[in-house]
Amino acid sequence: MIGYLALARETFDVEFAESKFRQAKDLLESISSETIGFDQLITNDEIANKALDFFKSNECGKIFLFQTTFTDAKFILNFAKTINKPICIVSFPEPRTGGRLRLNSICGLNLGMHSLIKNNISPDFIIMESDAKVNKLSFSKFIESSNNNENTSWNEATISNDQSDFNYTIDKQTIGIIGARPEGFDTCDYDQDEVTDKLNVSLINLELDDLFEEAKNVDTNTIEKTKTAISGYLQGTEELVQDEFDKSISIYHGLESLKDKHNLDAFAIRCWPEMFTEYGCASCGPMAMMNEKKVSCACEADVLGGISCNILNQMNDNPSLLVDIVDVDKADNSLVFWHCGLAPISMAKEGTAKSGIHSNRKKPLLHDFSLKSGEITIFRVSKARNKLQFFVLKGSVIDRPNSFSGTSGVISLGEDSAHKAEQMFKGGLEHHVAFTYGDVSDKLIHFGNQMNIPTYTL
């Protein structure tokens, strides 16, 4: 029997997710009459336990897991370990409408692949395409496969130009970790000894309440001055709920205060859900403002992501950004880099910068714009397959409108961009990658050699 089940998160468009589930289920049943599945979207622990019991009682040779929206990896890892059958994760691209990212399914695939591969589980995956015949062939290929997935290895990175300028300095840094990474985000794990000994970075642990207390002490005049400055470069701030806008500005000044108090160079911040549910605003805009000052702020308490950005900041003397890969389009030979709204204002395509609210939580402040075009260097201090390594790749931002609300850019990785994105996923790369404008790839490879850290590319 071929099994199927579907994951979703209720903060995304569940009705749209249900339609994707039905589409995939109908396709599977058109291929095989021997299917059995759990027909309720798995959106919480109670439903997850029911699904697990279902598959314990119904033996399946292989299982399709439909990643209808973004989710963390807690369930998929537990499910894969418990059921111990070949799994194919199916993800669902969505139109680049310029509006809300309704599913964010591909990012969920990316996060799940990292977690499974880190635990020595090598799943298959399919990114659905517009051509039903192609999807049918992909489903059939998994059903008929021999289950012997080979590990994907990246290429060892080598310096392309020995005459490159290697005159850079990476100073010892101190990163403030505010809160713990969300449950199921194995992509945000780190080894403290490695960070300290191999990456020469000190860590200071802080609580969200430390940030909230600093923010609450910001005076009204300071908030008003910053609000005026923000309104000078972001359109539409007058349309925001002003009390929530003020709270968001106070978070920015709270971060500044913590930076000065603890001599910090960067942050890794648990940016949700408590920022919304307890303090009452989004931290994306404040983090974007810190990023503009080259004080990297990594979402979801991603320490290695923050270190990645901080290395780029020092090496390039320009702001960097941590992003998700949220769309892959073979026909267009492109992918989309996106994050809720924390890109620094200097990365904005001219004339596109406006203020926004979080697409799921509906609170300000977010930056909302399309990324300016130009050559970029992609970088990640990674723990793919549980081994400390650098990942480096060259690309470019294409001159396109904003794909989704927040800050996003359409990315080319040269020939066969979609295949390269898939190789990143198959190699176990984290769901956050950093980038900066310009080509600093040789410097990063040189730095990896100096630090005795293996450095890879595609």
C-alpha positions as CSV (number, residue, x, y, z in Angstrom):
1,M,0.0,0.0,0.0
2,I,1.0,3.6,-0.7
3,G,0.3,5.9,2.2
4,Y,-0.4,9.6,2.2
5,L,-0.8,12.4,4.8
6,A,-0.7,16.2,4.8
7,L,0.8,18.9,7.0
8,A,-0.3,22.4,7.5
9,R,-0.1,25.4,9.9
10,E,-3.2,27.3,10.7
11,T,-1.5,30.8,10.5
12,F,-1.3,30.2,6.7
13,D,-4.2,29.9,4.2
14,V,-5.7,26.6,5.3
15,E,-8.5,26.6,2.6
16,F,-5.8,27.0,-0.1
17,A,-3.8,24.2,1.6
18,E,-6.8,21.9,1.6
19,S,-7.2,22.4,-2.2
20,K,-3.5,21.5,-2.7
21,F,-4.0,18.3,-0.6
22,R,-7.1,17.3,-2.7
23,Q,-5.1,17.9,-5.9
24,A,-2.2,15.8,-4.8
25,K,-4.4,13.0,-3.3
26,D,-6.4,12.8,-6.6
27,L,-3.2,12.6,-8.6
28,L,-1.9,9.8,-6.4
29,E,-5.2,7.8,-6.6
30,S,-5.2,8.2,-10.4
31,I,-1.8,6.4,-10.5
32,S,-2.4,3.6,-7.9
33,S,-5.5,1.9,-6.6
34,E,-3.6,0.7,-3.6
35,T,-3.5,3.9,-1.5
36,I,-4.5,4.5,2.1
37,G,-4.2,7.8,3.9
38,F,-5.0,10.1,6.8
39,D,-7.4,12.6,5.4
40,Q,-7.3,15.4,8.0
41,L,-4.7,18.2,7.7
42,I,-2.2,17.7,10.5
43,T,-2.2,21.2,12.2
44,N,-1.6,20.4,15.9
45,D,-0.1,17.7,18.2
46,E,-3.5,16.0,18.8
47,I,-4.1,15.4,15.1
48,A,-0.4,14.5,14.7
49,N,-0.8,11.7,17.3
50,K,-3.9,10.4,15.6
51,A,-2.0,10.3,12.2
52,L,0.9,8.5,13.8
53,D,-1.5,5.9,15.3
54,F,-3.2,5.5,11.9
55,F,0.1,4.5,10.2
56,K,1.1,2.3,13.1
57,S,-2.1,0.3,12.4
58,N,-2.0,0.5,8.6
59,E,1.2,-0.9,7.1
60,C,2.5,1.0,4.0
61,G,5.4,0.3,1.8
62,K,6.0,4.0,1.0
63,I,4.4,7.2,2.1
64,F,3.7,10.6,0.4
65,L,3.9,13.5,2.8
66,F,2.1,16.5,1.4
67,Q,3.8,19.7,2.8
68,T,0.8,21.9,2.0
69,T,2.1,24.9,4.0
70,F,5.2,25.8,6.0
71,T,5.5,23.8,9.2
72,D,8.3,23.1,11.6
73,A,10.1,19.7,11.5
74,K,9.0,18.3,14.8
75,F,6.3,16.0,13.4
76,I,8.0,14.9,10.2
77,L,11.1,13.9,12.1
78,N,9.2,11.9,14.7
79,F,7.0,10.3,12.0
80,A,10.0,9.3,9.9
81,K,11.8,7.7,12.8
82,T,8.7,5.9,14.1
83,I,7.2,4.6,10.9
84,N,10.6,4.0,9.2
85,K,9.4,3.8,5.6
86,P,10.5,5.6,2.5
87,I,9.0,9.1,2.4
88,C,8.5,11.5,-0.4
89,I,7.8,15.1,0.7
90,V,5.6,16.9,-1.8
91,S,5.7,20.7,-1.8
92,F,3.5,23.3,-3.6
93,P,4.7,26.4,-5.3
94,E,2.3,29.4,-5.4
95,P,1.8,32.3,-7.8
96,R,4.1,35.3,-7.3
97,T,1.2,37.7,-6.9
98,G,3.0,40.4,-4.9
99,G,0.5,39.6,-2.1
100,R,0.5,37.4,0.9
101,L,2.7,34.3,0.9
102,R,-0.3,31.9,1.5
103,L,1.5,28.6,1.9
104,N,5.3,28.9,2.1
105,S,5.4,25.2,1.4
106,I,8.8,25.1,-0.2
107,C,10.4,26.6,2.9
108,G,8.7,23.8,4.9
109,L,10.2,21.3,2.6
110,N,13.7,22.9,3.0
111,L,13.4,22.8,6.8
112,G,12.2,19.2,6.9
113,M,14.9,18.0,4.5
114,H,17.6,19.5,6.7
115,S,16.2,17.9,9.9
116,L,15.8,14.4,8.3
117,I,19.2,14.4,6.6
118,K,20.8,15.6,9.9
119,N,19.3,12.4,11.4
120,N,20.6,10.1,8.7
121,I,17.2,9.9,6.9
122,S,17.3,10.6,3.2
123,P,13.8,11.3,1.8
124,D,12.7,11.9,-1.7
125,F,10.9,15.1,-2.6
126,I,8.8,16.6,-5.4
127,I,8.2,20.3,-6.1
128,M,4.9,20.3,-7.9
129,E,4.8,21.8,-11.4
130,S,2.1,23.3,-13.6
131,D,2.2,20.3,-16.0
132,A,0.1,17.4,-14.6
133,K,2.0,14.9,-16.8
134,V,5.3,15.9,-15.2
135,N,3.8,15.6,-11.7
136,K,2.4,12.1,-12.6
137,L,5.8,10.9,-13.7
138,S,7.4,12.2,-10.5
139,F,4.8,10.4,-8.3
140,S,5.3,7.2,-10.4
141,K,9.0,7.4,-10.1
142,F,8.9,7.4,-6.3
143,I,6.4,4.6,-6.2
144,E,8.5,2.4,-8.5
145,S,11.9,3.4,-7.1
146,S,14.2,0.9,-5.3
147,N,14.4,3.1,-2.1
148,N,18.2,3.5,-2.3
149,N,18.6,7.2,-2.1
150,E,22.1,8.3,-2.4
151,N,23.5,11.2,-0.4
152,T,24.0,14.4,-2.3
153,S,27.5,15.8,-2.0
154,W,28.3,19.4,-2.8
155,N,31.5,20.4,-4.6
156,E,34.6,21.5,-2.8
157,A,34.9,25.2,-3.3
158,T,38.2,26.5,-4.8
159,I,39.4,30.1,-5.3
160,S,38.8,31.2,-8.9
161,N,41.3,34.1,-8.9
162,D,44.5,33.8,-7.0
163,Q,45.0,37.6,-7.5
164,S,41.8,38.4,-5.6
165,D,42.0,41.0,-2.9
166,F,42.3,39.0,0.4
167,N,42.7,42.1,2.5
168,Y,39.9,41.6,5.0
169,T,39.7,41.3,8.8
170,I,37.2,39.2,10.6
171,D,37.3,40.3,14.2
172,K,36.2,38.3,17.2
173,Q,32.5,38.9,17.6
174,T,29.9,38.7,20.3
175,I,26.3,37.7,19.5
176,G,23.4,38.2,21.7
177,I,20.9,35.3,21.7
178,I,17.4,36.6,22.7
179,G,15.2,33.7,23.6
180,A,15.3,30.1,22.4
181,R,14.8,28.9,18.8
182,P,11.2,27.7,18.1
183,E,10.4,24.0,18.6
184,G,11.1,21.9,15.5
185,F,13.6,24.3,14.0
186,D,16.6,22.0,13.9
187,T,18.0,24.3,11.3
188,C,18.7,26.8,14.1
189,D,20.8,24.5,16.2
190,Y,24.4,25.1,17.0
191,D,27.3,23.7,19.0
192,Q,28.5,26.3,21.5
193,D,32.0,24.9,21.7
194,E,32.3,25.0,17.9
195,V,31.0,28.6,17.8
196,T,33.5,29.6,20.4
197,D,36.6,27.6,19.4
198,K,36.3,27.3,15.6
199,L,34.4,30.4,14.7
200,N,35.9,32.7,17.3
201,V,32.5,34.0,18.4
202,S,31.3,34.7,22.0
203,L,27.7,34.2,22.9
204,I,25.6,36.0,25.5
205,N,22.2,34.5,26.4
206,L,19.4,37.0,27.0
207,E,15.6,36.6,27.5
208,L,12.8,38.1,25.5
209,D,11.8,39.9,28.7
210,D,15.1,41.6,28.7
211,L,14.3,43.1,25.3
212,F,10.7,43.9,26.3
213,E,11.9,45.8,29.4
214,E,14.4,47.8,27.5
215,A,11.7,48.6,24.9
216,K,9.2,49.7,27.5
217,N,11.7,52.3,28.9
218,V,12.1,54.1,25.6
219,D,10.7,57.6,25.9
220,T,7.9,59.1,23.7
221,N,10.1,61.8,22.1
222,T,12.6,59.2,20.9
223,I,9.9,57.1,19.4
224,E,8.4,60.2,17.6
225,K,11.8,61.2,16.2
226,T,12.4,57.7,14.8
227,K,8.8,57.5,13.5
228,T,9.5,60.7,11.5
229,A,12.7,59.3,10.1
230,I,11.0,56.0,9.1
231,S,8.2,57.9,7.4
232,G,10.8,59.7,5.3
233,Y,11.8,56.5,3.5
234,L,8.8,54.2,3.8
235,Q,5.5,55.0,2.2
236,G,2.2,54.4,4.0
237,T,3.3,54.6,7.7
238,E,0.2,56.8,8.4
239,E,-2.0,53.9,7.6
240,L,-0.5,51.6,10.3
241,V,-2.1,51.2,13.8
242,Q,0.0,53.8,15.4
243,D,0.2,52.2,18.9
244,E,1.5,49.0,17.3
245,F,3.9,51.0,15.1
246,D,5.2,52.8,18.3
247,K,5.8,49.4,20.0
248,S,7.8,48.2,17.0
249,I,9.9,51.3,17.1
250,S,10.5,50.8,20.8
251,I,11.8,47.3,20.0
252,Y,14.4,48.9,17.7
253,H,15.6,51.1,20.5
254,G,15.5,48.2,22.9
255,L,17.9,46.3,20.6
256,E,20.2,49.3,20.4
257,S,20.2,49.5,24.2
258,L,21.0,45.8,24.6
259,K,23.8,46.1,22.0
260,D,25.4,48.9,23.9
261,K,24.9,47.4,27.4
262,H,26.5,44.0,26.4
263,N,28.9,45.2,23.7
264,L,27.2,43.0,21.1
265,D,28.0,42.9,17.4
266,A,24.9,40.9,16.2
267,F,21.7,39.2,17.4
268,A,19.9,35.9,17.0
269,I,16.3,36.6,18.1
270,R,13.2,34.5,18.8
271,C,11.1,36.8,16.8
272,W,7.8,35.0,17.1
273,P,5.2,34.2,18.5
274,E,5.8,36.2,21.7
275,M,6.7,39.4,19.9
276,F,3.2,39.4,18.5
277,T,1.2,37.7,21.3
278,E,2.9,39.3,24.3
279,Y,4.4,42.6,23.2
280,G,2.0,43.4,20.4
281,C,4.0,44.2,17.3
282,A,6.4,42.7,14.7
283,S,10.1,42.8,15.1
284,C,10.9,42.6,11.4
285,G,11.1,46.3,10.8
286,P,13.3,47.0,13.9
287,M,15.6,44.1,12.8
288,A,15.8,45.6,9.3
289,M,16.9,48.9,10.8
290,M,19.6,47.1,12.8
291,N,20.6,45.2,9.7
292,E,21.1,48.5,7.8
293,K,23.6,49.5,10.5
294,K,25.4,46.2,9.9
295,V,24.3,44.8,13.2
296,S,22.9,41.5,11.9
297,C,19.6,40.3,13.4
298,A,18.8,36.7,12.6
299,C,15.2,35.4,12.8
300,E,14.1,32.4,14.9
301,A,17.2,32.6,17.1
302,D,19.3,31.2,14.3
303,V,22.8,31.7,15.7
304,L,24.8,30.3,12.7
305,G,22.6,32.4,10.4
306,G,23.5,35.5,12.4
307,I,27.2,34.6,12.3
308,S,26.8,34.1,8.5
309,C,25.5,37.6,8.1
310,N,28.1,39.0,10.4
311,I,30.9,37.5,8.5
312,L,29.5,39.0,5.3
313,N,29.1,42.4,6.9
314,Q,32.7,42.5,7.9
315,M,34.1,41.1,4.7
316,N,32.0,43.3,2.4
317,D,31.4,46.4,4.6
318,N,27.8,46.4,3.4
319,P,24.6,45.1,5.0
320,S,23.7,41.5,4.5
321,L,20.3,39.7,4.8
322,L,19.1,36.2,6.0
323,V,16.4,34.8,3.8
324,D,14.2,31.8,3.1
325,I,13.9,30.1,-0.3
326,V,10.1,30.2,-0.9
327,D,9.7,29.5,-4.6
328,V,11.4,27.5,-7.3
329,D,10.4,27.9,-10.9
330,K,12.0,25.6,-13.5
331,A,10.3,27.3,-16.5
332,D,11.5,30.8,-15.4
333,N,14.9,29.4,-14.3
334,S,14.6,31.3,-11.0
335,L,13.9,31.0,-7.3
336,V,12.6,33.6,-4.8
337,F,14.5,34.8,-1.7
338,W,12.0,36.2,0.9
339,H,11.6,37.1,4.5
340,C,8.7,38.7,6.3
341,G,10.1,42.2,6.1
342,L,13.6,42.6,7.6
343,A,15.7,43.6,4.5
344,P,17.7,46.7,5.1
345,I,16.4,49.8,3.3
346,S,19.6,50.0,1.2
347,M,18.6,46.8,-0.5
348,A,15.3,48.2,-1.8
349,K,14.6,48.6,-5.5
350,E,14.2,52.3,-6.1
351,G,10.6,53.6,-5.6
352,T,9.2,50.4,-4.1
353,A,9.8,50.8,-0.3
354,K,6.7,51.0,1.8
355,S,5.7,50.0,5.3
356,G,3.8,46.8,5.9
357,I,2.2,44.5,8.4
358,H,3.0,40.8,9.0
359,S,1.2,38.7,6.4
360,N,0.0,36.2,9.1
361,R,-0.1,38.1,12.3
362,K,-1.3,41.4,10.9
363,K,0.9,43.7,13.0
364,P,3.6,46.3,12.0
365,L,6.4,47.2,11.3
366,L,7.7,45.4,8.3
367,H,9.7,46.7,5.3
368,D,7.8,45.9,2.1
369,F,9.7,46.1,-1.2
370,S,11.4,44.3,-4.0
371,L,15.1,43.7,-3.7
372,K,17.3,45.8,-6.1
373,S,18.9,44.0,-9.0
374,G,22.6,43.1,-8.9
375,E,25.3,40.4,-8.4
376,I,25.1,38.7,-5.0
377,T,27.1,36.2,-2.9
378,I,25.2,33.6,-1.0
379,F,26.7,32.2,2.2
380,R,25.9,29.9,5.1
381,V,27.8,28.7,8.1
382,S,26.1,25.3,8.0
383,K,25.6,22.2,10.1
384,A,24.3,20.1,7.1
385,R,24.7,16.4,8.0
386,N,25.8,17.5,11.4
387,K,29.2,18.8,10.2
388,L,30.4,22.4,10.5
389,Q,31.1,23.7,7.0
390,F,30.8,26.8,4.8
391,F,28.5,26.9,1.8
392,V,29.2,29.6,-0.9
393,L,27.4,30.3,-4.1
394,K,27.3,33.2,-6.6
395,G,24.0,34.5,-8.0
396,S,22.1,37.6,-9.0
397,V,18.9,39.4,-8.1
398,I,16.8,39.9,-11.2
399,D,14.9,43.2,-11.8
400,R,11.4,42.0,-11.0
401,P,8.4,43.3,-8.9
402,N,8.0,42.1,-5.4
403,S,6.9,38.4,-5.5
404,F,5.3,38.4,-2.1
405,S,4.4,40.9,0.6
406,G,7.4,41.6,2.8
407,T,10.9,41.8,1.2
408,S,11.7,39.5,-1.7
409,G,13.8,39.1,-4.8
410,V,13.8,36.9,-7.8
411,I,17.1,35.1,-7.9
412,S,19.1,33.5,-10.8
413,L,21.9,31.0,-10.0
414,G,23.0,30.9,-13.6
415,E,22.1,27.9,-15.7
416,D,19.6,25.5,-14.2
417,S,18.8,27.5,-11.1
418,A,16.0,25.2,-10.0
419,H,18.3,22.2,-10.1
420,K,20.8,24.0,-7.9
421,A,18.1,24.9,-5.4
422,E,17.2,21.2,-5.3
423,Q,20.8,20.3,-4.7
424,M,20.9,22.7,-1.8
425,F,17.9,20.9,-0.3
426,K,19.2,17.4,-1.0
427,G,22.5,18.3,0.6
428,G,20.7,19.3,3.8
429,L,21.3,23.1,3.7
430,E,19.4,25.1,6.4
431,H,16.2,27.0,5.5
432,H,18.0,30.3,6.1
433,V,20.8,31.5,3.8
434,A,22.6,34.8,3.9
435,F,23.6,37.0,1.0
436,T,25.3,40.3,0.3
437,Y,25.6,42.4,-2.9
438,G,28.8,41.9,-4.9
439,D,31.2,39.0,-5.3
440,V,33.1,38.0,-2.2
441,S,33.1,34.3,-2.9
442,D,36.9,34.0,-3.2
443,K,37.3,35.8,0.1
444,L,34.9,33.5,1.8
445,I,36.7,30.4,0.4
446,H,40.0,31.9,1.5
447,F,38.5,32.6,5.0
448,G,37.3,28.9,5.2
449,N,40.8,27.7,4.3
450,Q,42.3,30.0,7.0
451,M,39.8,28.8,9.6
452,N,40.3,25.1,8.5
453,I,36.6,24.8,7.8
454,P,35.5,22.8,4.8
455,T,33.9,25.1,2.2
456,Y,31.5,23.8,-0.5
457,T,29.6,25.1,-3.5
458,L,27.6,23.7,-6.4
